[in-house]
Amino acid sequence: MTTVDATSEVFMTAFRALPKKVREAVVDKMLSDKEFREDLMDIAVIEQRRKEPSRPLEEYLSRRKKG
């Protein structure tokens, strides 16, 4: 296990041990950070689209130019 993995595991264990109201307050605080919220949304979109087939950049640019 890497240091990053271990740190994230400790964080999640501590987070889960908090009372629900405190967990909600932590999440609210995190989501109030605009940059963090945008990063989280980007990650969610990436996860949703992970199984979509990829396409070459040239194809994307060509279609974008036409449309």
MOCORQUI-V447455 format. One record per helix or strand. SS is the DSSP state (H for helix, E for strand). FROM is the first residue (numbers start at 0). LEN is the number of residues. If there is no record, write none. Layout:
BEGIN
ss:SS from:FROM len:LEN
ss:SS from:FROM len:LEN
END
This chain:
BEGIN
ss:H from:2 len:15
ss:H from:19 len:12
ss:H from:33 len:16
ss:H from:56 len:10
END
